[in-house]
């Protein structure tokens, strides 16, 4: 069986009894960074054999782990911190297990995304996880553009040397939303800065970012979406708005109905303008 083992995101006291037992009993532990995981194993006096499994060797190491699992061995999968499979190559080996009818189970543990959301003070009812934005500028812009009308709280990961530029890009794309910028979660120097994105930009311009960061951004309100939609049609007259839908193939009745809905006005008002 493949055991997906959650490990602490900073504080060793967050390790679960079950995770210690599974890591101790497994035939082998597949780790993203063996040096980092060795510190964890030494702390809990775990002697299980360790092997590396990370982004740049997953193509060769993945099939080897699958063969071990087919032979009846138990493999425990760990990442540098938190739950494997979140922003790391763990998802690939998990998928390969399912493709090969190998049993998979999770040993739940801490994860930075959930920790950050509940610490943010923003809405936890519904949230989305974006992780690290793409390195490619065009792709980053596309992701942020897609999030303009996102009503759910959004969570990003970021490294210290990119934090300011990422905050500036989020500000340019989404406007000045409420947010929380959280650093070194569960560790000795944990900090949570709350405010508006513009305030966070000012703060980290004056205070050099250090450590690993999670950015939690408030979703857009429904009223703001409605206002944004209204602004989109502000440059068009009602008649031009109607003609736009006619040119797109709508019949008169449907076009009038859609214009009324877009502009939040009565159908009679649209009819008056169109027929005048």
C-alpha positions in Angstrom: 0.0 0.0 0.0 1.0 3.6 -0.6 0.7 5.7 2.5 0.4 9.5 1.8 1.8 10.9 5.1 1.2 14.4 6.2 4.2 15.9 8.2 4.6 19.1 10.1 4.8 22.4 8.2 7.2 23.8 10.8 6.4 22.7 14.3 7.6 19.1 15.1 4.9 18.9 17.8 2.2 18.7 15.0 3.4 15.2 14.0 0.6 12.7 14.6 1.0 9.4 16.5 -0.3 7.5 13.4 2.2 9.2 11.1 5.1 8.2 13.4 3.8 4.6 13.4 3.3 4.3 9.7 6.8 5.8 8.9 8.3 3.4 11.4 6.5 0.3 10.0 6.9 1.1 6.2 9.4 -0.8 4.1 10.6 2.4 2.6 10.0 6.2 2.8 9.9 8.2 -0.5 10.8 11.8 0.3 11.0 15.0 -1.7 14.2 16.0 0.1 15.9 13.2 1.9 18.1 15.6 3.9 15.1 17.5 5.2 13.1 14.3 6.0 16.2 12.8 7.8 15.9 15.6 10.4 12.3 14.5 11.0 13.1 10.8 11.2 16.0 11.5 13.6 13.7 13.6 15.8 11.3 10.7 16.2 13.9 8.0 16.1 12.5 6.4 12.9 15.0 4.0 11.3 13.1 3.2 8.0 15.1 3.2 4.8 14.8 6.5 2.8 14.8 7.1 -0.9 14.4 10.3 -2.9 11.3 11.0 -5.0 11.1 14.6 -6.4 10.3 16.6 -9.5 13.5 15.8 -11.4 13.7 12.1 -10.8 10.0 11.2 -10.7 10.1 9.7 -14.3 12.7 7.1 -13.3 11.9 6.7 -9.6 8.1 6.5 -10.0 8.1 3.1 -11.8 10.7 1.7 -9.3 8.3 2.5 -6.4 5.4 1.0 -8.3 7.4 -2.2 -8.7 8.1 -2.3 -5.0 4.4 -1.8 -4.2 3.5 -4.6 -6.7 5.9 -6.9 -4.8 3.9 -6.3 -1.6 6.1 -3.6 0.0 4.5 -0.7 1.9 5.8 2.7 0.8 5.3 5.9 2.8 5.3 9.1 0.8 6.3 12.4 2.4 7.0 15.9 1.2 9.2 18.6 2.7 6.3 19.9 4.7 2.5 19.2 4.9 0.5 16.8 2.7 2.2 15.2 -0.3 0.4 15.8 -3.6 -0.2 19.5 -2.9 2.2 21.5 -5.2 4.6 18.6 -5.5 5.2 15.5 -7.6 3.3 13.3 -5.1 0.2 13.5 -7.3 2.0 11.6 -10.1 2.9 8.6 -8.0 -0.7 8.6 -6.5 -2.1 8.5 -10.0 0.3 5.7 -11.1 -0.9 3.6 -8.1 -4.5 3.9 -9.1 -3.5 3.0 -12.7 -1.8 -0.1 -11.4 -4.6 -1.1 -9.0 -2.4 -0.5 -6.0 -4.1 0.5 -2.7 -3.6 4.1 -1.5 -4.5 5.7 1.8 -3.9 9.0 3.5 -2.4 9.7 6.9 -3.8 13.2 7.4 -1.5 15.9 8.8 -1.0 19.7 8.8 -1.2 21.6 5.5 -0.3 25.3 5.0 -3.3 26.1 2.9 -5.9 25.3 5.5 -3.8 26.7 8.3 -3.5 30.0 6.4 -7.2 30.3 5.6 -8.3 29.9 9.2 -5.6 32.3 10.4 -6.5 34.9 7.8 -9.7 36.2 9.4 -11.3 36.2 5.9 -14.2 34.0 4.9 -13.5 30.2 5.3 -16.9 29.1 4.0 -15.5 28.6 0.5 -11.9 29.0 -0.8 -9.7 28.0 -3.7 -6.0 27.1 -3.7 -3.8 28.5 -6.5 -0.5 27.6 -5.0 2.5 29.1 -6.8 1.6 31.3 -9.8 3.2 30.1 -13.1 6.7 31.5 -13.8 5.7 32.4 -17.3 4.4 36.0 -17.4 1.7 35.4 -19.9 0.4 32.4 -17.9 0.5 34.4 -14.6 -1.5 37.2 -16.2 -4.1 34.6 -17.5 -4.5 33.1 -14.0 -4.9 36.5 -12.3 -7.4 37.6 -15.0 -9.5 34.5 -14.4 -9.6 35.4 -10.7 -11.0 38.9 -11.2 -14.6 37.9 -10.5 -13.7 35.1 -8.1 -16.1 35.4 -5.1 -14.2 32.8 -3.0 -11.2 33.4 -0.8 -8.0 32.6 -2.8 -4.8 31.2 -1.4 -1.3 31.6 -3.0 2.1 30.3 -2.0 5.2 32.5 -2.6 8.9 32.6 -1.9 10.4 35.7 -0.1 12.3 37.0 -3.1 9.1 37.1 -5.3 6.6 38.3 -2.6 6.6 42.0 -3.5 6.3 41.6 -7.2 3.5 39.0 -6.8 1.6 41.3 -4.4 2.0 44.1 -7.0 0.7 41.8 -9.8 -2.3 40.7 -7.7 -3.1 44.3 -6.8 -2.9 45.4 -10.5 -5.2 42.5 -11.6 -7.7 42.3 -8.7 -7.7 45.7 -7.2 -7.2 46.6 -3.5 -8.7 43.6 -1.7 -8.5 42.7 1.9 -5.8 40.0 2.5 -3.5 38.3 4.9 0.1 37.7 4.3 1.3 34.9 6.5 4.9 33.9 7.2 6.6 30.8 8.7 3.4 29.2 9.8 3.6 27.2 13.1 7.3 28.1 13.5 8.9 30.3 16.1 8.8 33.4 13.9 5.2 33.0 12.6 3.6 36.3 11.6 0.3 37.2 10.1 -0.1 40.6 8.5 -3.7 41.6 7.8 -4.9 44.6 5.8 -5.4 45.7 2.2 -3.0 44.6 -0.6 -1.7 48.1 -1.0 -0.9 48.2 2.8 1.0 44.8 2.4 3.0 46.2 -0.5 4.0 49.2 1.7 4.8 47.0 4.6 7.1 44.6 2.7 8.7 47.5 0.8 9.9 48.7 4.2 10.5 45.3 5.7 12.5 42.8 3.7 10.5 39.5 3.3 12.1 36.5 4.9 10.8 33.0 5.2 8.1 31.1 3.3 4.8 33.0 2.6 1.2 32.2 2.1 -1.0 35.0 0.6 -4.8 34.8 1.3 -6.9 37.2 -0.7 -10.6 38.1 -0.2 -13.0 37.2 -3.0 -14.9 39.9 -4.9 -18.4 40.8 -3.5 -21.5 40.1 -5.6 -22.3 43.9 -5.6 -18.8 44.6 -7.0 -19.4 42.1 -9.8 -22.8 43.7 -10.6 -21.2 47.1 -10.7 -18.3 45.9 -12.9 -20.9 44.4 -15.3 -22.8 47.7 -15.4 -19.5 49.6 -16.1 -18.8 47.3 -19.0 -21.9 48.6 -20.8 -21.7 52.2 -19.7 -20.0 53.3 -22.9 -22.8 51.9 -25.0 -26.2 53.4 -25.5 -29.2 51.1 -24.9 -29.7 51.0 -28.6 -26.1 50.1 -29.3 -26.2 47.5 -26.6 -29.4 46.0 -28.2 -27.8 46.0 -31.7 -24.7 44.2 -30.4 -26.9 41.3 -29.4 -28.8 41.4 -32.7 -25.5 41.2 -34.5 -24.6 38.1 -32.4 -27.7 36.3 -33.7 -30.3 36.9 -30.9 -33.9 37.7 -31.8 -35.4 41.0 -30.8 -37.3 39.8 -27.8 -34.3 37.9 -26.4 -31.9 40.8 -27.1 -34.2 43.2 -25.3 -34.5 40.9 -22.3 -30.7 40.5 -22.1 -30.1 44.2 -22.3 -32.6 44.8 -19.5 -30.8 42.2 -17.4 -27.3 43.5 -18.1 -28.2 47.1 -17.2 -30.6 46.2 -14.4 -33.5 48.2 -15.9 -37.0 47.3 -17.1 -37.7 45.7 -20.5 -40.2 48.5 -21.2 -37.3 51.1 -20.9 -35.3 49.1 -23.4 -38.2 48.8 -25.8 -38.8 52.6 -25.6 -35.2 53.4 -26.5 -34.9 50.8 -29.2 -38.1 51.8 -31.0 -37.6 55.6 -30.6 
